[in-house]
Amino acid sequence: MNVVAAAVVAASLLSLHVHNWSGGSEFSLQEAEAGQSAVLRLDPNDVRINGDLLSGEALLRMGGKEERVYFYYTIKTEEEKISWEQQRSGRYFAAEVELEAPEAERNLHQFDFKEYLARKDIHWVATIDALQFQREDRSALAWLGSIRRAIILMLEQLPAGQTTDYIQTMLFNQAHAIAGETLDSYRGIGLLHLFSISGMHIQLLLAQVRFLLLRMRVSHETTNKLLVVFLVGYGVLTGWGIGVFRAICTHFILLIGRIFGRPVEAKDAFALTVLITVLYNPLLIYSASFQLSYLLAALLYFIAPVSAEWKMNGFLKDICLTALMTIASFPVVAYHFFEVSWLGIFMNVIFSFFFSWLLFPLFWTLFLLVLVSPRNPLLGLFCSVSDKLLSALEIFAGTAADLDFAALVTGRPHAFYFALVGAAVAMLLLNIEKKQKDNRVLGFLIAAIGLFAFSPQLSPAGKVVMVDVGQGDAILIITPFHHRAVLIDTGGMIAFEKEAWQVRETSATAGKKLVMAIKAEGVRKLDMVFLTHADQDHVGSLRELAEGLPIASVYFPKGAEGNEEFAAVLLEMQKEKRVGIYPVLGRVDLPISADMVFRILAPLSPGAGGNEDSLIIHAAIGGLDWLFTGDLGEEGEELLLHTYPNLKTDVLKIGHHGSATSSSESFLDQLQPKVALISAGKNNRYGHPEAEVLERLELRNIPVYRTDQQGAVHFLYGSGETEWRIVLEQQKNK
């Protein structure tokens, strides 16, 4: 086993080296930027229809070269959308395409689309204006893909949308079928592996098929051969997801060993599966799906022989196994999701029972019924039972995930803490394998996890983060040792009128992205949230923020509560979350911490919550004076200068995202800022920041940090030193 493990490590390193050496795009930067006519092969199994957006992976042929790209295409009519939804086979299209490099993470430790695509050997994103059908794809692979697509379309005929979503996701690896909010709830209680990474149903399915074949008096030898064919066919139909491939490949090796009379141990079969996977695509080792799926599978293969000798009842044994799985996966989950739920220790037992013994058999029964008898009256009955069970489980999961004590926010600590926990977990597993009881190892594990979990509170550095929330504002302030966490504005998407068929569902909304960005910093609670005014791009994510993080108090300019939509969210937060709600006016000081005070300068009288009523905040942070201006325009700026004629600042948050109606020359001349911050969305429809404002800043030699070009901007302070960091450019400016 040690030899196989060493071979896996060596193969991983070799594969990474070869992949990095041989990887790269067929298209040069000049060819990509030129834009030209191309041919695209689109497989309906690789695309997603979301409102009026068609997106996914495609094979691009251009200038005698071809490679896979990720594409976006806006569907023009409802009829065209219906046509795409009914597509069954791959097709070739002529198209005018514009290629650009995928975007990297815009906020620290967040989803990196560029890395995600690189793991699939995809280097370009194609924007398509129009598609013209050329021909059907008649290849053997296209034929197999059309079978999978036909199954997906057939399942959509089930009289139960909820059950259909689960069957498509869990049995046929159809991404995005289950609602994002539901997946968030499952992840919140440590159950994400059930839906995207486990492949747990493969073993159950094989056992059921084997039982049926043997009952039909098929010999054991023939049964093994039929199961090999079945596994390969099932893998093709499901698209070979990460967890599915792991489970199928491991069982395939075990069956081949039986067929040829050379039995293979489960551990060895799993190790060979890891070897095959990393040789095929070594970059998969960086994904959360691979790490969790293979880690938990390895743990089960490692512990299973030992746990069989544990003298305890089945339920208690399951609790112990899931506790070990939760502990072992702790660093991986914390690294990717910034929080860990201890409830998973118990929830895994409950949900595994329901899915293994009730829902998976029911799902397969429904699939077979719709396959052989789509009009069978039993379909309605079974779907009704399934939907009720799933609804109950979703409500239960949602309620548990909403418990403030259910999850421990860890952020992403320094690598030292990951190594510490990894070493402690390895020592614990070795003790279990050797059947030894050593309280020192347990104590070391508890201490390591404790240091890991509370590492943010050990940091003497404070920081100000201008979070990239697109076309909006959100500024996070964390004092040293995480004594206080304050947020100014929440960002939020501005909704535009669309027809029903055009509306897009977002699995990662602006609010969810903001919550994840805050949790990545290790923040578990927001002590104060300041809302500069009632525009959606400043307060639109407030509800989701309150659902994702505890908030102690909210401050906003008096009069903004006259906005009905804004007032409704405030009332909901006050009743359900017990959040303190405080309307304020200017000329008041609000203490944040022992050495930080927010001076509220404006507005001086109640308004309607518009731009000119923006809450103006002045504060001393890290030895610099900061001025946060919301969306204040020139009229408000003149009033502010008249009221505070001696006002100066070192760092100015430019008003209204860099609109020419703000940041007047007289305003800049009096404030004399040394640094300007602009929060604006990339390629936003308003043209922010406007050239006129940038020119004013340039003429005064004021350096500018802007989220549309540089992503999130971090200012770190402490021990007398300060530092500016930019996420997208990975620069450091001291």
Beta strands, then each sheet from edge to edge (+ up, - down):
strand 1: 36-50
strand 2: 53-62
strand 3: 65-74
strand 4: 91-100
strand 5: 125-136
strand 6: 339-341
strand 7: 407-409
strand 8: 462-466
strand 9: 475-478
strand 10: 485-488
strand 11: 526-530
strand 12: 551-557
strand 13: 580-584
strand 14: 588-593
strand 15: 596-602
strand 16: 616-621
strand 17: 624-628
strand 18: 651-653
strand 19: 675-678
strand 20: 704-706
strand 21: 713-718
strand 22: 721-726
strand 23: 731-733
sheet 1: 1+ 2- 3+ 5+ 4- 1+
sheet 2: 6+ 7-
sheet 3: 13+ 12+ 11+ 10+ 9- 8+ 21- 22+ 23-
sheet 4: 14+ 15- 16+ 17- 18- 19- 20-
end
